[in-house]
């Protein structure tokens, strides 16, 4: 796993720690829910366990839908609400399709951080390159060939996209 993949994977864990600090209380149950199974999110499980202990949370659990299907993620979120979870860190399986579910959660008073929202802020080609590299595992060389651009250009797109993504996440 590359250093950039590890770094991007930790972004969710860092955001989660901010959510945990803001809502530190034994009655707080936070669910960390990616859109589906992927090694990118592996650090979330340990981040949840650490935050539960460090911030005296009722729960901070990593919950993964069985597959990358919006319906599976939404069903899991609904189930977690009925189980008493009251805070969520999401990487939506479908950023557009998840809007209504996220809205329902926030309307019920649950804090929600939707990590993929910042990807919409990027230029389309930067977002596509980042998604392909870090979610699909494509190499920079493969992406450059696929998008018919020089390797240096692909590296620049991803670097600029990651910088913009970081700035968005820091807001």
VENDAGI-V75006 format. One record per helix or strand of 3 or more residues. SS is the DSSP state (alpha for helix, beta for strand). FROM is the first residue (numbers start at 1). TO is the last residue. If there is no record, write none. Layout:
SS | FROM | TO
SS | FROM | TO
This chain:
alpha | 3 | 22
beta | 29 | 33
alpha | 39 | 54
beta | 59 | 62
alpha | 70 | 82
beta | 87 | 90
alpha | 99 | 107
beta | 111 | 114
alpha | 115 | 121
alpha | 124 | 134
alpha | 140 | 147
alpha | 151 | 170
